[in-house]
């Protein structure tokens, strides 16, 4: 059961302080019965930070809507998909000032990312930006990994059948 965002007993704050630097936010949220957003918010209020790839960057504060535009260089943001971004410039245009941390880590250890290539997380954890957890994928590799063709034949047939049924229903609804 998720708790009201205002309820932060001292024992939960101590757990957060102890676990935030080393554990994933999701694990802490599950342990405390809170949302990851609640964990991020309280951690920022307490001045806690996660050592993203051994603290390559200093964490800044972000409070309120559009504060990311005024945030200092080195400020971290978390995208909705869970990727970690760090502010690298002060143009004030929002996301244009931020660079994905996993891209920076890749370039630091392997050089520039070739055009149209993607950096993927081997373990699926987008907070784990350790160099050994990152891999470079060509567009073809990424497509092969995400395509329905990697699925068993029966499941591919079921997906096609569902698409045909949906298409037939949509045609009838238009008539």
Long-range contacts (C-beta under 8 A, 24 or more apart in sequence): 1-33, 2-33, 2-34, 2-35, 3-32, 3-33, 3-34, 5-38, 5-41, 8-42, 13-42, 13-46, 16-42, 16-43, 16-46, 16-48, 17-46, 17-48, 20-48, 20-49, 20-50, 21-48, 21-49, 21-50, 21-51, 24-125, 24-127, 25-50, 25-127, 40-78, 49-76, 50-127, 52-76, 52-84, 52-86, 52-101, 52-127, 52-129, 53-101, 53-105, 53-129, 53-130, 53-131, 56-101, 56-104, 56-105, 56-108, 57-86, 57-101, 60-87, 66-94, 68-94, 68-97, 68-98, 69-93, 69-94, 69-97, 76-101, 81-126, 82-126, 82-127, 83-126, 84-126, 84-127, 84-129, 101-129, 102-126, 102-129, 102-134, 105-129, 105-130, 105-131, 105-134, 106-131, 106-134, 106-136, 110-136, 118-142, 120-145
